[in-house]
Every structure is written in structure tokens, then in C-alpha cells.
Amino acid sequence: MSALISLDFAKTVLRIDSANTADDALLTALVAGVSQAIKTYCRRDLVPTHYVELYDGTGSVALLLRHFPLISLNSVVVDASSSAPTTCTAAGFQLRPAIGQIIFKPDVPMLGGLVPRFVRGRANIQVDYSAGFDPIPDDLQLATVLAVGNLYHQPDLTKQREKIGASYYYIGRPGDLAFTPEIKTLLNAYREAVP
């Protein structure tokens, strides 16, 4: 998985002089680890990624892809498991990138003159596409760098800070990975709901 932020961005926001390379390996590892933790927390890939996936045909004109937002659609093979599959290009579809949905255009010619549909079947639709955020949204970058900063500046990674009065104190809470409530609020906009 690619990182959600660059080392240079992390150093700028954390006010670490770019000429100071003493902690670059640590920061790079933190950026990679936090990026993976955010992917896990959000239950989805967030960086641009290429996919070739199989879907069950439902007889519908629309198909909801597993990953979004949709960046590009390369091809769709309908009835991929048959002896006469039909390959369609992106030109044959209306795209709803924000939700990762592809919809057949009504005028797409199909084999045998049939109305374009995702033919019913198991794993008979192959979709080749790219999805993810490009560029990474600012609030997602902010959440990432805040979590990296929390881990970088926290003396014991198993402790979470709590505000009591005007002061912050660290109390033990293993497993939080420095995802404060503020960071979780930023990430919840990207978190996929579990059915």
C-alpha cells in the first residue's frame, strides 16, 4: 500500500527541519504504519489502486464496484465464464465515480442485439478499473499526519492523552494507535459501513 502522506509533508507539518534526517527512517515507518492502520480503520483502500475483479451478474443494468471513488474504467467483460464473452469499454457506461457504480448506456450494442445488462450468473462479470483518492483529500492527510505526530511525540505508544482541566495527561489504553477522537472524526467520513 502506498502512504497517505509523504515524508516531506510529515516533516513540514511536524516542524522538523528538512535538513534533519536523523529520524527519517522512523518517520517513514510511522507514515507507512499509520497509513495501513487508517486503511484498516476505514475498511477500504484509499490510495489509487488498480483492480481486476469478478462480480456476480444480477440481470441489472447497474453494478456497484467494491472500491471507490472510481478513477477509471478500463474494461468490463460480460459473461466472462462463457464461450462467447462480450468485452465493453468505458465508453459503454455511465460512471458514478463517487460511489463506484457503473451503468450500461442504453445504446450499447450487445451480442445478439440484447438490451445491455449484467447477465445473471456467478462470478461472470470481470471488471478492470482503478479506484481511490487522487489526490488524497486534505482532511485525510491531516488525520494521517496528526496520528504520525502523536506516535512520534508520544513517549510510550500504549498511552493515550486525556485532558483534565487545562492539562493533558497520559493514561494507558493499548490499541488506540494514537487515533484521538478528533482523528477518528476526520476518518469517519471515509469509513465504510459494515453490512
Residue frames relative to the residue before (quaternion, step in Angstrom):
aa qw qx qy qz dx dy dz
M 1.0000 0.0000 0.0000 0.0000 0.00 0.00 0.00
S 0.4173 -0.6799 0.5427 0.2627 3.54 -1.06 0.75
A 0.5494 -0.6176 0.4588 0.3258 3.52 -1.22 0.57
L 0.5137 -0.6535 0.4719 0.2939 3.55 -1.17 0.63
I 0.7733 0.1413 -0.0955 0.6107 3.59 1.24 -0.43
S 0.4803 -0.6466 0.5050 0.3102 3.55 -1.27 0.32
L 0.6418 -0.4980 0.4142 0.4105 3.56 -1.29 0.31
D 0.6457 0.5305 -0.3232 0.4441 3.59 0.94 -0.87
F 0.6446 0.5129 -0.3203 0.4678 3.59 0.98 -0.84
A 0.6476 0.5195 -0.3189 0.4573 3.58 0.92 -0.90
K 0.6779 0.4912 -0.2971 0.4592 3.59 0.88 -0.91
T 0.6313 0.5317 -0.3335 0.4556 3.60 1.00 -0.76
V 0.7108 0.4531 -0.2671 0.4670 3.58 0.77 -1.03
L 0.7117 0.4359 -0.2551 0.4883 3.59 1.01 -0.77
R 0.4088 -0.7500 0.4311 0.2908 3.56 1.38 0.12
I 0.3698 0.6722 -0.5309 0.3600 3.53 0.88 1.06
D 0.4954 -0.6727 0.4648 0.2932 3.57 -0.70 1.08
S 0.4942 -0.6880 0.4454 0.2899 3.60 -0.81 1.00
A 0.6315 0.5334 -0.3348 0.4524 3.60 1.17 -0.49
N 0.6084 0.5351 -0.3427 0.4755 3.58 1.25 -0.40
T 0.0343 -0.8369 0.5455 -0.0281 3.58 -0.31 1.25
A 0.3457 0.7862 -0.4631 0.2188 3.57 1.29 0.07
D 0.7914 0.2877 -0.1439 0.5197 3.60 0.96 -0.82
D 0.3088 0.7888 -0.4924 0.2000 3.62 1.20 0.27
A 0.6516 0.5077 -0.3282 0.4583 3.61 0.92 -0.80
L 0.6468 0.5068 -0.3119 0.4770 3.59 0.98 -0.84
L 0.6795 0.4888 -0.2960 0.4601 3.59 0.84 -0.95
T 0.6306 0.5277 -0.3302 0.4635 3.59 0.99 -0.79
A 0.6592 0.4932 -0.3011 0.4812 3.58 0.98 -0.84
L 0.6488 0.5097 -0.3192 0.4662 3.60 1.00 -0.78
V 0.6354 0.5203 -0.3280 0.4669 3.58 0.98 -0.84
A 0.6673 0.4930 -0.2992 0.4714 3.60 0.91 -0.89
G 0.6826 0.4950 -0.2861 0.4552 3.59 0.90 -0.92
V 0.6630 0.4848 -0.3020 0.4839 3.57 0.96 -0.87
S 0.6197 0.5376 -0.3470 0.4545 3.61 0.99 -0.77
Q 0.6653 0.4826 -0.2961 0.4866 3.59 0.97 -0.84
A 0.6472 0.5142 -0.3224 0.4614 3.60 0.97 -0.82
I 0.6419 0.5047 -0.3237 0.4779 3.60 1.03 -0.74
K 0.6104 0.5338 -0.3443 0.4732 3.60 1.01 -0.77
T 0.6686 0.4895 -0.2933 0.4768 3.58 0.93 -0.90
Y 0.6589 0.5092 -0.3095 0.4592 3.60 0.89 -0.92
C 0.7326 0.4252 -0.2316 0.4785 3.58 0.92 -0.91
R 0.3365 -0.7824 0.4590 0.2531 3.58 1.36 -0.22
R 0.7401 0.3263 -0.2342 0.5394 3.58 1.06 0.74
D 0.5265 -0.5761 0.5072 0.3657 3.53 -1.30 0.36
L 0.2038 -0.8000 0.5561 0.0962 3.55 -1.01 0.81
V 0.6702 0.4701 -0.2932 0.4938 3.57 1.15 -0.58
P 0.6375 -0.5315 0.3760 0.4119 3.61 -1.13 0.48
T 0.0579 0.7918 -0.5966 0.1173 3.55 -0.78 1.15
H 0.3564 -0.7178 0.5601 0.2098 3.56 -1.11 0.76
Y 0.0673 -0.8040 0.5908 -0.0020 3.58 -0.96 0.92
V 0.0345 -0.7048 0.7048 0.0729 3.53 -1.30 0.56
E 0.0797 0.8324 -0.5314 0.1357 3.56 -0.31 1.30
L 0.3551 -0.7007 0.5788 0.2189 3.50 -1.30 0.49
Y 0.0968 -0.7807 0.6170 0.0201 3.55 -1.09 0.85
D 0.4824 -0.6219 0.5256 0.3228 3.54 -1.26 0.42
G 0.3773 -0.7045 0.5529 0.2359 3.57 -0.92 0.91
T 0.1998 -0.8121 0.5422 0.0811 3.57 -0.93 0.92
G 0.5464 -0.6038 0.4081 0.4126 3.57 1.26 -0.13
S 0.5504 0.6201 -0.3751 0.4146 3.57 1.31 0.00
V 0.5027 -0.6231 0.4979 0.3334 3.57 -1.33 0.17
A 0.7215 0.3986 -0.2208 0.5214 3.60 1.27 -0.26
L 0.0756 -0.7745 0.6272 0.0320 3.53 -1.20 0.64
L 0.2508 -0.7566 0.5904 0.1268 3.54 -0.88 1.01
L 0.3056 -0.7750 0.5300 0.1586 3.56 -0.60 1.17
R 0.6016 -0.6017 0.3977 0.3433 3.58 -1.19 0.53
H 0.7853 0.2785 -0.1293 0.5376 3.57 1.07 -0.70
F 0.0623 0.7817 -0.6142 0.0888 3.56 -1.04 0.83
P 0.5294 -0.0955 -0.8386 -0.0860 1.60 -2.37 0.79
L 0.5307 -0.6372 0.4730 0.2976 3.51 -1.18 0.73
I 0.2345 -0.7675 0.5828 0.1272 3.59 -0.82 1.02
S 0.7884 -0.1455 0.1225 0.5851 3.58 0.85 -0.95
L 0.2471 -0.7196 0.6310 0.1518 3.50 -1.30 0.58
N 0.2409 -0.7993 0.5377 0.1184 3.57 -0.60 1.13
S 0.7700 -0.2291 0.1740 0.5695 3.58 0.82 -0.96
V 0.1688 -0.7304 0.6515 0.1168 3.49 -1.39 0.41
V 0.1369 -0.7663 0.6237 0.0715 3.57 -0.83 1.01
V 0.1889 -0.7888 0.5810 0.0681 3.55 -0.57 1.25
D 0.8214 0.0851 -0.1367 0.5471 3.52 -0.95 1.00
A 0.0486 0.8731 -0.4802 0.0691 3.51 1.08 0.95
S 0.7083 0.4681 -0.2703 0.4540 3.59 1.04 -0.65
S 0.5765 0.5974 -0.3842 0.4039 3.62 1.24 -0.08
S 0.6183 -0.5390 0.4145 0.3942 3.56 -1.31 0.06
A 0.7654 0.2651 -0.1601 0.5641 3.62 1.24 -0.28
P 0.0222 0.8271 -0.5608 0.0306 3.63 0.48 1.12
T 0.2982 -0.7290 0.5882 0.1833 3.56 -1.24 0.51
T 0.1777 -0.7820 0.5907 0.0898 3.58 -0.73 1.08
C 0.0977 -0.7880 0.6078 0.0117 3.54 -0.87 1.05
T 0.3437 -0.7179 0.5646 0.2185 3.56 -1.11 0.68
A 0.7234 -0.4287 0.3173 0.4385 3.56 -1.31 0.11
A 0.5763 0.6152 -0.3730 0.3877 3.60 1.12 -0.61
G 0.6734 0.5111 -0.2902 0.4484 3.59 1.17 -0.47
F 0.7255 0.4231 -0.2239 0.4945 3.58 1.28 0.01
Q 0.3324 -0.6305 0.6485 0.2671 3.48 -1.32 0.45
L 0.2115 -0.7912 0.5642 0.1045 3.57 -0.91 0.90
R 0.1142 -0.7321 0.6665 0.0826 3.52 -1.13 0.77
P 0.2213 -0.8568 0.4509 0.1167 3.57 0.39 1.32
A 0.6440 0.5655 -0.3430 0.3844 3.60 0.86 -0.89
I 0.7814 0.2808 -0.1601 0.5338 3.60 1.04 -0.71
G 0.4789 -0.7010 0.4228 0.3171 3.60 1.26 0.01
Q 0.4617 0.6746 -0.4554 0.3526 3.57 1.01 0.74
I 0.1270 -0.7546 0.6382 0.0842 3.55 -1.11 0.77
I 0.1005 -0.7941 0.5994 0.0042 3.56 -0.98 0.95
F 0.4707 -0.6660 0.4983 0.2942 3.56 -0.83 0.96
K 0.3832 -0.6534 0.5940 0.2709 3.56 -1.09 0.73
P 0.5573 -0.6608 0.3784 0.3309 3.61 -0.89 0.84
D 0.7190 0.4605 -0.2598 0.4511 3.60 1.10 -0.54
V 0.4034 0.7148 -0.4800 0.3097 3.62 1.21 0.30
P 0.3497 -0.7404 0.5258 0.2303 3.61 -0.70 1.01
M 0.1247 -0.7764 0.6159 0.0474 3.54 -0.91 0.95
L 0.6698 -0.4927 0.3767 0.4084 3.53 -1.29 0.46
G 0.8245 0.1889 -0.1564 0.5100 3.57 -0.86 0.96
G 0.5381 -0.6596 0.3906 0.3504 3.61 1.23 0.24
L 0.3683 0.7492 -0.4773 0.2741 3.57 1.20 0.39
V 0.5719 -0.5405 0.4769 0.3916 3.55 -1.26 0.41
P 0.4890 -0.6836 0.4393 0.3171 3.61 -0.81 0.91
R 0.1765 0.7525 -0.6112 0.1704 3.53 -0.80 1.13
F 0.4716 -0.6036 0.5453 0.3403 3.51 -1.33 0.30
V 0.3757 -0.7762 0.4673 0.1948 3.55 -0.09 1.40
R 0.5288 -0.6438 0.4542 0.3157 3.55 -0.97 0.91
G 0.4149 0.6843 -0.5333 0.2741 3.52 -1.05 0.85
R 0.4949 -0.6402 0.4974 0.3127 3.55 -1.31 0.24
A 0.8555 -0.0637 -0.0067 0.5138 3.53 -0.87 1.12
N 0.4213 0.7295 -0.4387 0.3129 3.57 1.02 0.82
I 0.6535 0.4363 -0.3131 0.5335 3.60 1.26 0.14
Q 0.0916 -0.7883 0.6075 0.0339 3.58 -0.70 1.10
V 0.0672 -0.8006 0.5954 -0.0039 3.56 -0.76 1.10
D 0.1504 -0.7601 0.6309 0.0396 3.53 -0.92 1.08
Y 0.2459 0.7844 -0.5217 0.2280 3.59 -0.39 1.22
S 0.2966 -0.7042 0.6057 0.2221 3.52 -1.39 0.09
A 0.0074 0.7956 -0.6044 0.0409 3.54 -1.05 0.83
G 0.4543 0.6474 -0.5294 0.3070 3.53 -1.27 0.46
F 0.5670 -0.5940 0.4437 0.3588 3.55 -1.28 0.07
D 0.1199 0.7706 -0.6151 0.1164 3.56 -0.82 1.05
P 0.4382 -0.3506 -0.7753 0.2897 1.54 -0.56 2.44
I 0.6345 -0.4872 0.4205 0.4280 3.55 -1.34 0.16
P 0.4893 -0.6805 0.4511 0.3067 3.65 -0.76 0.97
D 0.6325 -0.5810 0.3724 0.3517 3.55 -1.12 0.77
D 0.6800 0.4927 -0.3113 0.4448 3.61 0.90 -0.87
L 0.6251 0.5179 -0.3333 0.4795 3.59 1.14 -0.58
Q 0.6284 0.5077 -0.3248 0.4919 3.58 1.07 -0.72
L 0.6378 0.5276 -0.3249 0.4575 3.58 1.00 -0.83
A 0.6466 0.5125 -0.3217 0.4645 3.61 0.89 -0.88
T 0.6536 0.5232 -0.3099 0.4506 3.57 0.98 -0.87
V 0.7111 0.4485 -0.2738 0.4671 3.59 0.77 -0.99
L 0.6072 0.5349 -0.3649 0.4604 3.62 1.06 -0.58
A 0.6671 0.4836 -0.3049 0.4777 3.59 0.94 -0.83
V 0.6193 0.5221 -0.3396 0.4781 3.60 1.02 -0.75
G 0.6605 0.5116 -0.3006 0.4599 3.58 0.95 -0.89
N 0.6330 0.5297 -0.3326 0.4562 3.56 0.99 -0.80
L 0.6905 0.4633 -0.2778 0.4811 3.56 0.93 -0.86
Y 0.6531 0.5316 -0.3090 0.4420 3.58 0.98 -0.82
H 0.7662 0.3705 -0.1817 0.4926 3.58 0.97 -0.88
Q 0.5896 0.5837 -0.3679 0.4199 3.60 1.23 -0.27
P 0.4129 -0.7458 0.4610 0.2464 3.61 -0.61 1.07
D 0.7745 0.1525 -0.0818 0.6085 3.59 1.09 -0.64
L 0.3634 -0.7925 0.4501 0.1929 3.57 -0.37 1.22
T 0.6339 0.5174 -0.3502 0.4559 3.62 1.19 -0.08
K 0.6443 0.5253 -0.3270 0.4494 3.59 1.23 0.11
Q 0.2368 -0.7450 0.6141 0.1086 3.51 -1.20 0.75
R 0.3893 -0.7246 0.5092 0.2531 3.58 -0.95 0.77
E 0.1126 -0.7660 0.6314 0.0422 3.51 -1.17 0.74
K 0.3297 -0.7350 0.5563 0.2040 3.56 -1.02 0.79
I 0.0103 0.7543 -0.6550 0.0432 3.52 -0.86 1.08
G 0.7954 -0.0039 -0.0472 0.6042 3.54 -0.32 1.25
A 0.7731 -0.3064 0.2497 0.4961 3.56 -0.85 -0.97
S 0.6863 0.4819 -0.2782 0.4683 3.59 1.24 -0.08
Y 0.3515 -0.7022 0.5775 0.2234 3.53 -1.29 0.50
Y 0.0869 -0.7758 0.6243 0.0274 3.54 -1.05 0.85
Y 0.3591 -0.7179 0.5513 0.2274 3.55 -1.17 0.56
I 0.0304 -0.7780 0.6275 -0.0041 3.52 -0.91 1.00
G 0.5605 -0.6358 0.4120 0.3342 3.57 -1.04 0.66
R 0.1898 0.7456 -0.6222 0.1446 3.56 -0.92 1.00
P 0.1632 -0.8271 0.5288 0.0978 3.60 0.30 1.18
G 0.7732 0.3927 -0.2727 0.4167 3.53 -1.15 0.66
D 0.5641 0.6238 -0.3988 0.3656 3.62 1.14 -0.20
L 0.2120 -0.8231 0.5018 0.1604 3.60 1.23 -0.40
A 0.6138 -0.5977 0.3278 0.3982 3.56 1.08 0.76
F 0.4124 0.6585 -0.5133 0.3644 3.60 1.11 0.62
T 0.1926 -0.7983 0.5648 0.0815 3.54 -0.09 1.31
P 0.6718 -0.4722 0.3531 0.4484 3.61 -1.19 0.19
E 0.6220 0.5412 -0.3418 0.4510 3.61 1.07 -0.69
I 0.6560 0.4930 -0.3059 0.4828 3.58 0.99 -0.83
K 0.6473 0.5116 -0.3239 0.4630 3.60 0.94 -0.81
T 0.6077 0.5461 -0.3514 0.4571 3.60 1.06 -0.68
L 0.6504 0.5001 -0.3104 0.4802 3.59 0.99 -0.82
L 0.7127 0.4735 -0.2561 0.4497 3.59 0.93 -0.91
N 0.5848 0.6245 -0.3794 0.3522 3.60 1.05 -0.65
A 0.5786 0.5811 -0.3776 0.4300 3.61 1.17 -0.44
Y 0.7384 0.3889 -0.2062 0.5108 3.58 1.21 -0.52
R 0.5222 0.6629 -0.3987 0.3592 3.55 1.28 -0.15
E 0.3573 -0.7373 0.5381 0.1979 3.53 -0.86 1.02
A 0.4368 -0.6969 0.5070 0.2579 3.54 -0.90 0.94
V 0.3544 -0.7082 0.5674 0.2257 3.54 -1.08 0.71
P 0.4277 -0.7265 0.4723 0.2573 3.61 -0.70 1.07
